[in-house]
């Protein structure tokens, strides 16, 4: 009985930590938007696409209910590999179709955010990493510039690594 109690407590703690990490990643993604300048575009909403299955999608939807981006309501869409649509931000979960997604959005005005602890994937503009149980990020200004996005120097000052 004690083993079941301990296992249940551990699972609840792990879920709480996972939700907390998802909420943190969602806030990172939302705050990145404040430091990026996109070329003028139409559309009535600011679209954030999430590729892959992640609790970050739900956390982003909670943010979208309360916040706006570039003066527009935020719309969070879940994308399956190969089913690409226009977005302002593309968050790629893990290694889910990274190359295919980056190839599709290459040179389009979409901020591509990945999460890889090994190395920043080619084509990624911002890469979330977990170091010492803290979420940090790397920034690739070259990739952003090629997609006609301007990233403020304040964001570069906060990055763990900047590729210029």
C-alpha positions as CSV (number, residue, x, y, z in Angstrom):
1,X,0.0,0.0,0.0
2,X,2.8,2.4,0.8
3,X,4.5,1.6,-2.5
4,X,1.3,2.5,-4.4
5,X,1.0,5.8,-2.4
6,X,4.6,6.7,-3.2
7,X,4.2,5.9,-6.8
8,X,1.1,7.9,-7.1
9,X,2.7,10.9,-5.4
10,X,5.7,10.7,-7.7
11,X,3.5,10.5,-10.8
12,X,1.5,13.6,-9.6
13,X,4.7,15.5,-9.0
14,X,6.1,14.5,-12.4
15,X,2.8,15.7,-14.1
16,X,3.0,19.0,-12.2
17,X,6.6,19.5,-13.3
18,X,5.7,18.6,-16.9
19,X,2.8,21.1,-16.8
20,X,5.0,23.7,-15.3
21,X,7.6,23.2,-18.0
22,X,4.9,23.4,-20.7
23,X,3.6,26.6,-19.2
24,X,7.1,28.0,-19.1
25,X,7.8,27.1,-22.7
26,X,4.5,28.7,-23.7
27,X,5.4,31.9,-22.0
28,X,8.9,31.8,-23.6
29,X,7.3,31.5,-27.0
30,X,4.8,34.2,-26.3
31,X,7.5,36.6,-25.1
32,X,9.8,35.9,-28.1
33,X,7.1,37.4,-30.2
34,X,7.6,40.8,-28.5
35,X,11.2,40.9,-29.7
36,X,10.5,40.0,-33.4
37,X,9.5,42.3,-36.2
38,X,7.6,40.6,-39.0
39,X,7.0,42.1,-42.5
40,X,3.5,43.5,-42.9
41,X,0.9,40.8,-43.4
42,X,-2.9,40.4,-43.5
43,X,-5.0,38.2,-41.5
44,X,-7.2,38.8,-38.5
45,X,-5.2,36.7,-36.0
46,X,-1.6,36.0,-35.0
47,X,-1.1,32.3,-35.7
48,X,1.1,30.0,-33.7
49,X,1.5,26.5,-35.2
50,X,2.6,23.5,-33.1
51,X,4.0,20.5,-34.8
52,X,3.9,17.3,-32.7
53,X,2.0,16.2,-29.6
54,X,2.9,18.3,-26.6
55,X,1.2,19.8,-23.6
56,X,2.8,23.1,-24.8
57,X,-0.2,23.4,-27.2
58,X,-2.7,23.5,-24.3
59,X,-0.4,26.0,-22.4
60,X,-0.2,28.2,-25.5
61,X,-4.0,28.1,-25.8
62,X,-4.3,29.3,-22.2
63,X,-2.0,32.2,-23.1
64,X,-4.0,32.9,-26.2
65,X,-7.1,33.3,-24.2
66,X,-5.6,36.2,-22.2
67,X,-3.1,37.8,-24.5
68,X,-2.7,39.4,-27.9
69,X,0.2,39.5,-30.3
70,X,0.9,42.4,-32.6
71,X,-2.5,43.7,-31.6
72,X,-4.3,40.6,-32.9
73,X,-5.9,37.7,-31.1
74,X,-3.7,34.6,-30.9
75,X,-4.8,31.5,-32.7
76,X,-3.0,28.2,-31.8
77,X,-3.1,25.5,-34.5
78,X,-1.8,21.9,-34.2
79,X,-0.1,20.9,-37.4
80,X,0.6,17.4,-38.6
81,X,3.8,16.8,-40.6
82,X,3.0,17.6,-44.2
83,X,-0.1,19.6,-43.4
84,X,1.5,23.0,-43.4
85,X,-0.4,26.3,-43.2
86,X,0.6,29.9,-42.8
87,X,1.7,30.8,-39.3
88,X,3.7,33.6,-37.7
89,X,5.4,31.2,-35.3
90,X,6.1,27.5,-35.7
91,X,7.0,25.5,-32.6
92,X,8.4,22.0,-33.5
93,X,8.1,19.5,-30.6
94,X,11.2,17.3,-30.2
95,X,12.4,15.9,-33.5
96,X,8.9,15.8,-35.1
97,X,9.4,16.4,-38.9
98,X,12.0,19.1,-38.2
99,X,13.6,18.9,-41.7
100,X,10.3,18.8,-43.5
101,X,8.8,21.7,-41.5
102,X,12.0,23.8,-41.9
103,X,12.1,23.1,-45.7
104,X,8.5,24.2,-46.1
105,X,8.8,27.4,-44.1
106,X,12.3,28.2,-45.4
107,X,12.6,31.9,-46.4
108,X,9.0,32.6,-45.2
109,X,8.3,35.1,-42.5
110,X,7.7,32.4,-39.8
111,X,9.7,32.3,-36.6
112,X,10.8,28.7,-36.3
113,X,11.3,27.5,-32.7
114,X,12.7,24.1,-31.9
115,X,13.6,22.2,-28.8
116,X,16.8,20.2,-29.0
117,X,19.3,19.7,-26.2
118,X,21.9,18.2,-28.6
119,X,22.4,20.9,-31.2
120,X,20.4,23.6,-32.8
121,X,18.7,22.2,-35.9
122,X,19.6,23.8,-39.2
123,X,16.9,26.3,-40.1
124,X,15.8,26.9,-36.5
125,X,15.8,30.5,-35.4
126,X,15.3,29.8,-31.7
127,X,16.1,26.6,-30.0
128,X,14.8,25.9,-26.5
129,X,17.2,23.8,-24.3
130,X,17.0,22.4,-20.8
131,X,20.2,22.9,-18.9
132,X,20.4,22.2,-15.2
133,X,16.6,22.0,-15.1
134,X,16.3,25.5,-16.5
135,X,14.8,26.5,-19.8
136,X,17.3,28.5,-21.9
137,X,17.5,29.3,-25.6
138,X,19.9,29.7,-28.5
139,X,19.3,32.2,-31.2
140,X,20.2,32.0,-34.9
141,X,20.1,35.6,-36.3
142,X,21.3,34.5,-39.8
143,X,18.2,32.2,-40.3
144,X,15.9,34.9,-39.0
145,X,17.3,37.4,-41.4
146,X,17.0,35.0,-44.3
147,X,13.2,34.8,-43.5
148,X,12.9,38.6,-43.4
149,X,12.5,38.7,-39.6
150,X,14.2,41.2,-37.4
151,X,15.1,40.1,-33.9
152,X,15.8,42.7,-31.3
153,X,19.2,42.9,-29.7
154,X,17.6,42.6,-26.3
155,X,16.6,39.0,-27.1
156,X,20.2,38.3,-28.3
157,X,21.5,39.6,-25.0
158,X,19.4,37.0,-23.1
159,X,20.3,34.0,-25.3
160,X,22.8,31.4,-24.1
161,X,24.3,31.2,-27.6
162,X,23.9,33.5,-30.6
163,X,24.7,32.7,-34.2
164,X,25.3,35.9,-36.2
